[in-house]
Amino acid sequence: MQGRTADTLRKIEDLLLRGLDQEALELAESALGDAESRPRILCAMAALHYRAGALGYAIQLLASLLDQPGCPVDVPEVLAVLYSQAGCVSDALYYAKLSTTQGADRSVQRLFGSDFPPFNEAFAQARPKPLLGNGMMALEAGNLDRARFLVEQHLTLLPDDVEALDIYAKIMIRSGKINEAIGLLRTVSTLAGPSATLLSRLANCLIWSGQFIEGLACHHEAIARAPDSLTILGSAVNDLGYFGKAEAEASGIIQIWQDELTKASPKKVRPAPKYTGATPIRLCYLCTALDSDELKSMVGSIAQAHDRSRFSVVAFGWGEMDHPSNQWARGAFDQWRDISSLDVTTLGAVIRGEGIHILIDADGRLAPEMRTLFVRNSAPLQLAWLNPEIASKVPGAYLMAVPGTGEAAADELALPAGRYFMGNSAGSPPIKTPAPVESARNITFGAELIRPELNPRLAMVWGRILQSVPNSVLLLRDNGIFAESTNVDALISMFGNAGVAHRIEVIRDIDRAGFAASIDIALMPFPAGNILTYAEFLRNGVPVVTTSSCPAGADMAAFLSAAGLEKSLVNADTAAYAASAIALALDVPALVALRDRLPECVAGVPAFSAKGFAKMFEDAVVAALTQSPT
């Protein structure tokens, strides 16, 4: 028996030395049935976990052997090294002492490789929570799978670590596993007490899962515990975008937000620097909190397209340019500055010191800690561009970018085709696709949304549209939200109330272009919706029905109006929105004709190209800069 075990271990060690870890694992698993050889085989499997970076699993396996017959004598010393590498100093010292009572055999250590350090080296290099720290860096870089793996390894060793549980919840949120995150955050609240930060994050998750009432209650409680925290208040204000303007104002949170911003603003402010006609104009984008790859790509495309004979383009962002999360910005800006360590007062001084002429905030309410920046008059022209406030203007001397060609107020800057670049970074033209109704003989509506955008009012309006168009169906592209059964239940419930649950179909495993080819008309959600998603539908030849009564809809409406499509697709309210969708669906010849001319209309908007959008943007901001009082 000992011979067979030794032979198996030699084969496993040989495979490990040759880097054939999968083969080594398969051989180890096949040998586990032998009770006598099991301890040493588990040691080999621990070595395999270690080589894969699964430090927590390796420690678990070895620790489970200590009280078993046949445990190799050098397991305590190996554990002392592993615990040192995991930052668990007290455990490392315990097993180091235990190892002094054991024999001199080193058979297990050999399985871990020639570079496996002795205890004294590992202990000297020990640092607190290295697995968690590496997981946080992976999270910042956007590598969610790696971040989750590393934090799981940490939690294997310290399952009640509140900080790690909170970070793990963040990873779950970013991965779209909202219900898992809610469960984790409730666990953390039980262990450590419901702090304002935890309640705020729990509120985000509840609202993202469609539990609006519970989420709003958590936001109120978080604010009650930290009433002067701009981060806590800003998180609540950002979530109010899913409620609509009237509901947002009725919550009372916006007024508290305004009051706290006013209190946090400096009492005395230097006058803004004057623009003296210097060239090139220094244009600065504040872009520390862009929350999607699509949005980053859009901002990067616009920045890259600016006329370098007129402008020097600077970005103030989060992290160094060579950080993986900032890959979108490479080649787009003439200068990048990491402002992650700067407070708002220092940032204002830096902007002034850099001689910035036009400061453009692309973050908006996504960066609540920066919302008093405009009060500091850091640049001759300050512009709030993306992610605008839900209901009212924050303090400060700045212009708000607004979509459309109507008469702008004194504190507004009108962008005729809207605030969003509706083309793509590749510069590909829009395409013409046949209407599915021509062959299917029944209208297919389509939509894509995230869970908080799906609300009872929206379901009722879409239900009215489906009921008014015989045999029509609504396809929903699954971008991951329907992987959770609770979201499917909510979908059935809401559309069941509207009497059309049987006419809703979720389409999985299809890209946006393929989905667009299967629908006749796209319905943009309200009061919140992802305008860049629906821009892609437009580029793929699908007309988009929208209402200008909500922020995202207003930007889509501005672009469609610039394309000459406002009569068919743009509506002032939800009643007109429903009527427009119904009328278009019931007049198939008109729908086919609209789809036939849609690509030409869309391509004809100058802002459909990155250079065209940049030119529109440049003309607007330069006019505002040169017209400002000197």
C-alpha positions as CSV (number, residue, x, y, z in Angstrom):
1,M,0.0,0.0,0.0
2,Q,2.8,2.4,1.0
3,G,4.5,1.5,-2.3
4,R,1.4,2.4,-4.3
5,T,0.9,5.6,-2.4
6,A,4.6,6.6,-2.9
7,D,4.3,5.8,-6.6
8,T,1.1,7.9,-7.0
9,L,2.7,10.8,-5.2
10,R,5.8,10.6,-7.4
11,K,3.6,10.7,-10.5
12,I,1.7,13.7,-9.1
13,E,5.0,15.5,-8.2
14,D,6.3,14.8,-11.6
15,L,3.2,16.2,-13.2
16,L,3.4,19.3,-11.0
17,L,7.0,19.9,-11.9
18,R,6.1,19.6,-15.6
19,G,3.3,22.1,-15.1
20,L,0.6,19.6,-15.9
21,D,-1.7,20.6,-13.1
22,Q,-5.0,19.4,-14.6
23,E,-3.5,15.9,-15.1
24,A,-2.1,16.0,-11.5
25,L,-5.5,16.9,-10.2
26,E,-7.3,14.1,-12.0
27,L,-4.8,11.6,-10.7
28,A,-5.1,12.9,-7.1
29,E,-8.9,12.7,-7.3
30,S,-8.8,9.2,-8.6
31,A,-6.6,8.1,-5.6
32,L,-8.8,9.6,-2.9
33,G,-10.8,6.4,-2.4
34,D,-7.9,4.8,-0.7
35,A,-8.2,5.6,3.0
36,E,-4.6,4.9,3.8
37,S,-3.3,7.2,1.0
38,R,-5.9,9.9,1.5
39,P,-3.9,12.2,3.8
40,R,-1.0,12.5,1.4
41,I,-3.2,12.8,-1.6
42,L,-5.1,15.7,0.1
43,C,-1.7,17.3,0.6
44,A,-1.1,17.0,-3.1
45,M,-4.5,18.6,-3.8
46,A,-3.6,21.4,-1.4
47,A,-0.4,22.0,-3.4
48,L,-2.5,22.2,-6.6
49,H,-4.8,24.8,-5.0
50,Y,-1.8,26.8,-3.9
51,R,-0.4,26.8,-7.4
52,A,-3.7,28.0,-8.7
53,G,-3.7,30.9,-6.2
54,A,-6.4,29.4,-4.0
55,L,-4.6,30.0,-0.8
56,G,-7.7,29.7,1.4
57,Y,-8.7,26.3,-0.1
58,A,-5.1,25.0,0.4
59,I,-5.1,26.0,4.0
60,Q,-8.5,24.5,4.6
61,L,-7.4,21.1,3.2
62,L,-4.2,20.9,5.2
63,A,-5.9,22.1,8.4
64,S,-8.5,19.3,8.1
65,L,-5.7,16.8,8.2
66,L,-4.1,17.7,11.5
67,D,-6.2,15.5,13.7
68,Q,-6.3,12.6,11.2
69,P,-4.1,9.5,11.4
70,G,-1.3,9.5,8.9
71,C,-1.0,13.3,8.7
72,P,2.4,14.1,7.3
73,V,4.7,15.6,9.9
74,D,5.6,18.7,7.9
75,V,1.9,19.9,7.5
76,P,2.2,22.4,10.4
77,E,5.3,24.0,8.9
78,V,3.5,24.3,5.5
79,L,0.5,25.8,7.3
80,A,2.7,28.3,9.1
81,V,4.0,29.5,5.7
82,L,0.6,29.6,4.1
83,Y,-1.0,31.5,7.0
84,S,1.9,34.0,6.8
85,Q,1.1,34.5,3.1
86,A,-2.5,35.0,4.0
87,G,-1.7,37.7,6.6
88,C,-3.0,35.6,9.5
89,V,0.0,36.3,11.8
90,S,-1.3,34.6,15.0
91,D,-2.2,31.4,13.2
92,A,1.2,31.4,11.5
93,L,3.0,31.7,14.8
94,Y,0.9,28.9,16.3
95,Y,1.7,26.5,13.5
96,A,5.3,27.5,13.5
97,K,5.6,26.6,17.1
98,L,3.7,23.3,16.5
99,S,6.1,22.4,13.7
100,T,9.0,22.5,16.1
101,T,7.5,19.4,17.8
102,Q,7.4,17.4,14.6
103,G,9.9,15.4,12.6
104,A,12.3,16.5,9.8
105,D,10.3,15.0,6.9
106,R,9.8,17.6,4.0
107,S,7.8,15.4,1.6
108,V,4.7,17.7,1.6
109,Q,6.8,20.9,1.1
110,R,8.3,19.4,-2.0
111,L,4.9,19.2,-3.6
112,F,4.5,23.0,-3.3
113,G,7.5,23.7,-5.5
114,S,11.1,24.8,-5.2
115,D,10.1,28.4,-4.7
116,F,8.0,27.7,-1.7
117,P,9.6,29.9,1.0
118,P,10.8,28.9,4.4
119,F,8.7,30.2,7.4
120,N,11.1,33.0,8.4
121,E,11.0,34.6,4.9
122,A,7.2,34.2,4.6
123,F,6.6,35.6,8.1
124,A,8.9,38.6,7.5
125,Q,6.9,39.5,4.4
126,A,3.5,39.0,5.9
127,R,1.0,41.9,5.4
128,P,-2.5,42.4,6.6
129,K,-5.3,40.9,4.5
130,P,-3.3,40.4,1.3
131,L,-6.0,38.4,-0.5
132,L,-8.6,41.0,0.2
133,G,-6.2,43.8,-0.9
134,N,-5.5,42.0,-4.2
135,G,-9.2,41.4,-4.6
136,M,-9.9,45.1,-4.2
137,M,-7.3,45.9,-6.9
138,A,-8.9,43.4,-9.2
139,L,-12.3,45.0,-8.6
140,E,-10.9,48.4,-9.4
141,A,-9.4,47.0,-12.6
142,G,-12.8,45.6,-13.6
143,N,-11.7,42.0,-13.3
144,L,-14.7,40.7,-11.5
145,D,-14.0,37.0,-11.7
146,R,-10.5,37.5,-10.3
147,A,-11.8,39.8,-7.6
148,R,-14.5,37.4,-6.5
149,F,-12.0,34.5,-6.4
150,L,-9.5,36.3,-4.2
151,V,-12.1,37.7,-1.8
152,E,-13.6,34.2,-1.5
153,Q,-10.2,32.9,-0.5
154,H,-10.0,35.5,2.2
155,L,-13.5,34.7,3.4
156,T,-12.6,31.0,3.6
157,L,-10.2,31.9,6.3
158,L,-12.1,34.8,7.9
159,P,-15.8,34.2,7.2
160,D,-16.9,37.0,9.6
161,D,-14.7,39.8,8.3
162,V,-17.2,42.6,7.8
163,E,-14.9,44.6,5.5
164,A,-14.5,41.5,3.2
165,L,-18.2,40.7,3.2
166,D,-18.9,44.3,2.2
167,I,-16.3,44.1,-0.7
168,Y,-17.8,40.8,-1.7
169,A,-21.2,42.4,-1.9
170,K,-19.8,45.1,-4.1
171,I,-18.5,42.4,-6.5
172,M,-21.9,40.8,-6.5
173,I,-23.5,44.1,-7.4
174,R,-21.1,44.7,-10.2
175,S,-21.7,41.2,-11.5
176,G,-25.4,41.7,-11.5
177,K,-26.0,39.2,-8.7
178,I,-28.2,41.7,-6.7
179,N,-30.1,39.2,-4.6
180,E,-26.8,37.6,-3.4
181,A,-25.5,41.1,-2.6
182,I,-28.7,41.8,-0.6
183,G,-28.2,38.6,1.5
184,L,-24.6,39.5,2.1
185,L,-25.3,43.0,3.2
186,R,-28.0,41.8,5.6
187,T,-25.4,39.4,7.0
188,V,-22.9,42.2,7.5
189,S,-25.5,44.4,9.2
190,T,-26.3,41.5,11.6
191,L,-22.6,41.1,12.4
192,A,-21.5,44.7,12.6
193,G,-24.7,46.7,13.0
194,P,-26.5,48.6,10.2
195,S,-24.1,51.6,9.5
196,A,-25.1,54.4,7.2
197,T,-22.7,53.1,4.5
198,L,-24.2,49.5,4.7
199,L,-27.7,50.8,4.7
200,S,-26.9,53.0,1.7
201,R,-25.5,50.1,-0.3
202,L,-28.4,47.9,0.7
203,A,-30.7,50.6,-0.5
204,N,-28.9,50.6,-3.9
205,C,-29.4,46.9,-4.1
206,L,-33.0,46.9,-3.1
207,I,-33.9,49.6,-5.7
208,W,-31.8,47.7,-8.3
209,S,-33.9,44.6,-7.6
210,G,-37.1,46.6,-8.0
211,Q,-37.9,46.8,-4.3
212,F,-38.4,50.6,-4.5
213,I,-40.3,51.2,-1.2
214,E,-37.8,49.2,0.9
215,G,-34.9,50.8,-0.9
216,L,-36.2,54.3,-0.3
217,A,-36.7,53.4,3.4
218,C,-33.1,52.3,3.7
219,H,-31.9,55.5,2.0
220,H,-33.9,57.6,4.5
221,E,-32.4,55.6,7.5
222,A,-28.9,55.9,6.1
223,I,-29.4,59.7,5.7
224,A,-30.7,59.9,9.3
225,R,-27.5,58.2,10.5
226,A,-25.2,60.4,8.4
227,P,-27.2,63.5,7.5
228,D,-24.1,65.5,6.4
229,S,-22.5,62.9,4.3
230,L,-22.5,64.0,0.6
231,T,-21.6,60.4,-0.4
232,I,-24.7,58.9,1.4
233,L,-27.0,61.7,0.1
234,G,-25.6,61.5,-3.4
235,S,-26.2,57.7,-3.5
236,A,-29.8,58.3,-2.7
237,V,-30.2,61.1,-5.2
238,N,-28.7,59.0,-7.9
239,D,-31.3,56.2,-7.2
240,L,-34.1,58.7,-7.4
241,G,-33.6,58.7,-11.2
242,Y,-35.6,55.5,-11.3
243,F,-38.6,57.2,-9.6
244,G,-39.3,60.1,-11.9
245,K,-39.2,63.8,-11.1
246,A,-42.4,64.1,-9.1
247,E,-41.7,61.1,-6.9
248,A,-38.1,62.2,-6.4
249,E,-39.1,65.6,-5.1
250,A,-41.8,64.1,-2.9
251,S,-39.2,62.0,-1.1
252,G,-37.7,65.1,0.5
253,I,-34.2,63.8,-0.1
254,I,-33.4,66.3,-2.8
255,Q,-34.0,69.3,-0.5
256,I,-31.8,67.7,2.1
257,W,-29.1,67.2,-0.6
258,Q,-29.4,70.8,-1.7
259,D,-29.1,72.1,1.9
260,E,-26.0,70.0,2.6
261,L,-24.4,71.1,-0.6
262,T,-25.0,74.7,0.4
263,K,-23.5,74.1,3.8
264,A,-20.5,72.3,2.4
265,S,-19.8,75.2,0.0
266,P,-17.1,77.8,0.9
267,K,-18.4,81.0,2.3
268,K,-16.0,83.2,0.3
269,V,-15.0,82.2,-3.2
270,R,-12.4,83.8,-5.5
271,P,-13.8,85.2,-8.7
272,A,-13.5,82.9,-11.7
273,P,-10.4,83.3,-13.9
274,K,-11.0,85.3,-17.1
275,Y,-10.6,83.9,-20.6
276,T,-8.3,86.3,-22.5
277,G,-8.5,84.6,-25.9
278,A,-5.5,82.3,-25.4
279,T,-5.1,79.4,-27.8
280,P,-5.3,76.5,-27.9
281,I,-8.3,76.4,-25.6
282,R,-7.6,74.1,-22.7
283,L,-10.6,71.7,-22.4
284,C,-10.8,69.5,-19.3
285,Y,-13.1,66.5,-18.8
286,L,-13.8,65.5,-15.2
287,C,-14.4,61.7,-15.7
288,T,-13.8,59.9,-12.4
289,A,-17.0,57.9,-12.1
290,L,-18.2,56.8,-15.6
291,D,-20.2,53.7,-14.8
292,S,-20.3,51.7,-18.0
293,D,-18.0,50.6,-20.8
294,E,-20.4,52.2,-23.4
295,L,-20.2,55.5,-21.7
296,K,-16.4,55.4,-21.4
297,S,-16.1,54.5,-25.1
298,M,-18.4,57.4,-26.0
299,V,-16.5,60.0,-23.9
300,G,-13.2,58.7,-25.3
301,S,-14.4,58.9,-28.9
302,I,-15.5,62.5,-28.5
303,A,-12.3,63.5,-26.7
304,Q,-10.2,62.0,-29.4
305,A,-12.2,63.7,-32.2
306,H,-11.7,67.3,-30.9
307,D,-9.9,69.7,-33.2
308,R,-6.3,69.8,-31.9
309,S,-5.6,73.0,-33.8
310,R,-8.1,74.7,-31.5
311,F,-8.1,72.6,-28.3
312,S,-5.8,71.0,-25.9
313,V,-7.8,68.2,-24.3
314,V,-7.1,67.2,-20.6
315,A,-8.8,64.5,-18.5
316,F,-9.0,64.4,-14.7
317,G,-9.7,60.7,-13.9
318,W,-9.4,58.0,-11.3
319,G,-6.1,56.1,-11.2
320,E,-3.1,56.2,-13.5
321,M,-3.5,56.0,-17.2
322,D,-1.8,52.6,-17.4
323,H,-4.4,51.1,-15.0
324,P,-6.5,48.5,-16.9
325,S,-9.7,50.4,-16.0
326,N,-8.5,53.4,-18.0
327,Q,-7.8,51.6,-21.2
328,W,-10.7,53.5,-22.8
329,A,-8.9,56.8,-22.3
330,R,-5.6,55.9,-24.0
331,G,-5.0,58.0,-27.1
332,A,-8.1,60.1,-26.4
333,F,-6.5,62.9,-24.3
334,D,-3.4,65.1,-24.6
335,Q,-2.9,64.9,-20.8
336,W,-4.3,62.6,-18.0
337,R,-4.1,63.5,-14.4
338,D,-5.0,61.0,-11.6
339,I,-7.1,62.9,-9.0
340,S,-8.0,59.9,-6.9
341,S,-6.2,61.3,-3.9
342,L,-7.4,64.9,-4.2
343,D,-10.3,66.5,-2.1
344,V,-12.6,68.9,-3.9
345,T,-10.8,72.0,-2.5
346,T,-7.4,70.8,-3.8
347,L,-9.0,69.8,-7.1
348,G,-10.4,73.2,-7.6
349,A,-6.9,74.7,-7.0
350,V,-5.3,72.3,-9.4
351,I,-7.8,73.1,-12.2
352,R,-7.1,76.8,-11.7
353,G,-3.4,76.1,-11.6
354,E,-3.5,74.1,-14.8
355,G,-5.0,77.0,-16.7
356,I,-8.1,75.1,-17.7
357,H,-10.5,77.3,-19.8
358,I,-13.5,75.0,-20.0
359,L,-14.2,72.4,-17.3
360,I,-16.7,69.7,-18.4
361,D,-18.2,67.5,-15.7
362,A,-19.0,64.1,-17.3
363,D,-19.6,62.5,-13.8
364,G,-22.6,64.6,-12.6
365,R,-24.4,62.9,-9.7
366,L,-22.3,59.7,-10.0
367,A,-19.5,61.6,-8.1
368,P,-21.4,63.2,-5.2
369,E,-18.2,64.1,-3.3
370,M,-17.3,66.4,-6.2
371,R,-20.6,68.3,-6.4
372,T,-19.4,71.5,-4.7
373,L,-16.6,71.8,-7.2
374,F,-18.5,74.3,-9.4
375,V,-18.9,76.7,-6.4
376,R,-15.1,77.2,-6.4
377,N,-15.0,79.0,-9.8
378,S,-12.1,77.0,-11.0
379,A,-12.4,77.8,-14.7
380,P,-13.8,80.6,-16.9
381,L,-16.5,78.3,-18.1
382,Q,-17.9,75.4,-16.1
383,L,-20.3,72.9,-17.7
384,A,-22.4,70.1,-16.3
385,W,-22.7,67.6,-19.1
386,L,-23.7,64.0,-18.3
387,N,-25.7,62.4,-15.4
388,P,-27.6,65.6,-14.6
389,E,-29.4,66.3,-11.3
390,I,-32.8,64.7,-11.0
391,A,-34.8,67.8,-10.1
392,S,-32.8,71.0,-9.6
393,K,-29.4,72.6,-10.0
394,V,-26.7,72.2,-7.4
395,P,-24.9,75.3,-6.2
396,G,-22.3,77.0,-8.3
397,A,-21.7,79.2,-11.3
398,Y,-22.0,76.8,-14.3
399,L,-24.1,76.0,-17.3
400,M,-26.2,72.8,-17.6
401,A,-26.0,71.0,-20.9
402,V,-29.6,70.4,-22.1
403,P,-30.8,68.6,-25.2
404,G,-32.6,70.3,-28.1
405,T,-32.8,73.5,-30.1
406,G,-35.4,75.3,-28.0
407,E,-34.7,78.6,-26.2
408,A,-32.3,77.8,-23.4
409,A,-32.4,79.5,-20.0
410,A,-29.6,81.7,-18.9
411,D,-27.9,78.9,-17.0
412,E,-28.3,76.3,-19.8
413,L,-26.3,75.3,-22.8
414,A,-28.4,73.7,-25.6
415,L,-26.9,70.8,-27.6
416,P,-29.1,70.5,-30.7
417,A,-28.7,66.7,-31.2
418,G,-28.7,65.9,-27.4
419,R,-25.9,65.2,-24.9
420,Y,-25.0,61.7,-26.2
421,F,-22.9,60.7,-29.2
422,M,-25.2,58.2,-31.0
423,G,-22.7,56.7,-33.4
424,N,-20.0,54.3,-32.3
425,S,-16.2,54.4,-32.0
426,A,-15.7,52.3,-35.1
427,G,-17.5,54.9,-37.2
428,S,-19.6,52.3,-39.0
429,P,-22.7,53.7,-40.7
430,P,-26.3,52.8,-39.8
431,I,-27.8,49.8,-41.6
432,K,-31.1,49.1,-43.3
433,T,-33.0,46.0,-42.2
434,P,-36.3,44.7,-43.4
435,A,-39.3,44.9,-41.0
436,P,-40.0,41.4,-39.5
437,V,-43.8,42.2,-39.9
438,E,-43.4,41.9,-43.7
439,S,-42.8,38.2,-43.4
440,A,-44.4,37.4,-40.0
441,R,-47.6,39.4,-40.5
442,N,-47.7,40.5,-36.8
443,I,-45.9,43.4,-35.1
444,T,-43.0,42.6,-32.8
445,F,-42.1,45.3,-30.3
446,G,-38.7,45.1,-28.5
447,A,-37.0,46.5,-25.5
448,E,-33.9,46.1,-23.3
449,L,-33.7,47.3,-19.8
450,I,-32.2,46.8,-16.3
451,R,-34.4,45.7,-13.4
452,P,-35.0,49.2,-11.8
453,E,-36.2,50.5,-15.2
454,L,-39.0,47.9,-15.1
455,N,-41.8,49.5,-13.1
456,P,-45.5,49.1,-12.9
457,R,-46.4,52.3,-14.7
458,L,-44.2,51.3,-17.7
459,A,-45.7,47.8,-17.7
460,M,-49.2,49.3,-17.9
461,V,-48.3,51.6,-20.8
462,W,-46.6,48.8,-22.7
463,G,-49.6,46.6,-21.9
464,R,-52.0,49.2,-23.4
465,I,-49.9,49.2,-26.6
466,L,-49.9,45.4,-26.9
467,Q,-53.7,45.3,-26.3
468,S,-54.3,47.9,-29.0
469,V,-52.2,46.1,-31.7
470,P,-53.8,42.6,-32.4
471,N,-51.4,39.7,-32.2
472,S,-48.5,41.9,-31.3
473,V,-45.7,40.6,-29.0
474,L,-43.0,42.3,-26.9
475,L,-39.6,40.8,-26.9
476,L,-37.2,41.6,-24.0
477,R,-33.5,41.1,-24.6
478,D,-32.1,39.4,-21.6
479,N,-28.9,41.2,-20.6
480,G,-28.6,39.1,-17.5
481,I,-31.4,40.4,-15.3
482,F,-33.7,37.4,-15.9
483,A,-31.1,35.0,-14.6
484,E,-32.6,35.6,-11.2
485,S,-36.0,34.0,-10.7
486,T,-37.4,36.9,-8.7
487,N,-37.0,39.2,-11.7
488,V,-38.9,36.7,-13.8
489,D,-41.7,36.6,-11.2
490,A,-41.8,40.4,-11.2
491,L,-42.1,40.5,-15.0
492,I,-45.0,38.0,-14.9
493,S,-46.7,39.9,-12.1
494,M,-46.5,43.4,-13.6
495,F,-47.4,42.3,-17.1
496,G,-50.1,40.0,-15.7
497,N,-51.7,43.1,-14.1
498,A,-51.6,44.7,-17.5
499,G,-53.3,41.6,-19.0
500,V,-50.5,40.8,-21.5
501,A,-48.1,38.5,-19.7
502,H,-48.7,35.8,-22.3
503,R,-47.4,38.2,-25.0
504,I,-44.1,38.9,-23.4
505,E,-41.0,36.8,-24.4
506,V,-37.5,37.0,-23.0
507,I,-34.8,36.4,-25.6
508,R,-31.5,35.0,-24.4
509,D,-28.1,34.4,-25.8
510,I,-28.3,37.0,-28.6
511,D,-26.3,40.1,-29.3
512,R,-28.0,43.5,-29.7
513,A,-27.6,43.5,-33.5
514,G,-29.2,40.1,-33.8
515,F,-32.0,41.2,-31.4
516,A,-32.6,44.3,-33.4
517,A,-33.1,42.3,-36.6
518,S,-36.0,40.4,-34.9
519,I,-38.1,43.5,-33.9
520,D,-40.2,46.0,-35.8
521,I,-40.3,48.8,-33.2
522,A,-38.2,49.5,-30.1
523,L,-39.9,51.0,-27.0
524,M,-37.6,53.1,-24.9
525,P,-38.4,52.7,-21.2
526,F,-39.3,55.6,-18.9
527,P,-38.6,57.4,-16.5
528,A,-35.1,55.9,-16.9
529,G,-33.5,54.2,-19.8
530,N,-30.1,53.5,-21.3
531,I,-29.9,55.9,-24.3
532,L,-26.7,54.2,-25.7
533,T,-28.6,50.9,-25.9
534,Y,-31.3,52.4,-28.0
535,A,-28.8,54.3,-30.1
536,E,-27.5,50.9,-31.1
537,F,-31.0,49.8,-32.1
538,L,-31.2,53.0,-34.3
539,R,-27.9,52.1,-35.9
540,N,-29.3,48.7,-36.7
541,G,-32.3,50.1,-38.5
542,V,-35.0,50.0,-35.8
543,P,-37.2,53.0,-35.1
544,V,-37.3,54.0,-31.4
545,V,-40.4,55.4,-29.8
546,T,-39.6,57.7,-26.9
547,T,-41.0,60.4,-24.7
548,S,-39.2,63.7,-24.0
549,S,-40.7,63.9,-20.5
550,C,-37.7,62.1,-18.9
551,P,-33.9,62.9,-19.2
552,A,-32.8,60.0,-21.3
553,G,-35.9,60.2,-23.5
554,A,-35.3,63.9,-24.0
555,D,-31.8,63.2,-25.4
556,M,-33.2,60.5,-27.7
557,A,-35.9,63.0,-28.7
558,A,-33.4,65.7,-29.6
559,F,-31.4,63.3,-31.8
560,L,-34.5,62.0,-33.5
561,S,-35.7,65.5,-34.1
562,A,-32.4,66.5,-35.6
563,A,-32.9,63.5,-37.9
564,G,-36.3,64.7,-39.0
565,L,-38.1,61.8,-37.3
566,E,-40.0,63.7,-34.5
567,K,-43.5,63.3,-36.0
568,S,-43.4,59.5,-35.9
569,L,-41.3,58.8,-32.8
570,V,-41.0,61.7,-30.4
571,N,-43.8,62.3,-27.8
572,A,-44.3,64.9,-25.1
573,D,-45.8,62.5,-22.5
574,T,-46.6,58.8,-21.9
575,A,-50.1,59.0,-23.4
576,A,-48.8,60.4,-26.7
577,Y,-46.0,57.8,-26.4
578,A,-48.5,54.9,-26.4
579,A,-50.6,56.5,-29.2
580,S,-47.5,57.0,-31.3
581,A,-46.4,53.3,-30.9
582,I,-49.9,52.1,-31.7
583,A,-50.3,54.2,-34.7
584,L,-47.0,53.2,-36.2
585,A,-47.7,49.5,-35.6
586,L,-51.2,49.6,-37.1
587,D,-49.9,51.3,-40.3
588,V,-47.5,48.7,-41.7
589,P,-46.8,50.5,-45.0
590,A,-45.8,53.7,-43.0
591,L,-43.6,51.6,-40.7
592,V,-41.9,49.9,-43.7
593,A,-41.3,53.3,-45.3
594,L,-40.0,54.7,-42.1
595,R,-37.5,51.9,-41.7
596,D,-36.5,52.3,-45.3
597,R,-35.4,55.9,-44.8
598,L,-34.2,55.6,-41.1
599,P,-30.5,54.9,-41.8
600,E,-30.2,57.9,-44.2
601,C,-32.0,60.1,-41.7
602,V,-29.8,59.0,-38.8
603,A,-26.5,59.2,-40.8
604,G,-27.5,62.8,-41.8
605,V,-27.3,64.1,-38.3
606,P,-23.8,65.6,-38.0
607,A,-23.6,64.5,-34.4
608,F,-23.9,60.9,-35.5
609,S,-20.1,60.9,-36.2
610,A,-17.6,61.5,-33.4
611,K,-16.1,64.5,-35.3
612,G,-19.6,65.9,-35.9
613,F,-20.6,65.5,-32.3
614,A,-17.2,67.1,-31.2
615,K,-17.8,70.0,-33.6
616,M,-21.3,70.6,-32.2
617,F,-19.9,70.5,-28.7
618,E,-17.0,72.8,-29.5
619,D,-19.2,75.4,-31.2
620,A,-21.5,75.5,-28.2
621,V,-18.9,75.7,-25.5
622,V,-16.7,78.2,-27.3
623,A,-19.7,80.5,-27.9
624,A,-20.5,80.3,-24.2
625,L,-16.9,80.9,-23.3
626,T,-16.4,84.0,-25.5
627,Q,-19.8,85.4,-24.6
628,S,-19.2,85.2,-20.8
629,P,-18.6,88.5,-19.1
630,T,-14.9,89.6,-19.0
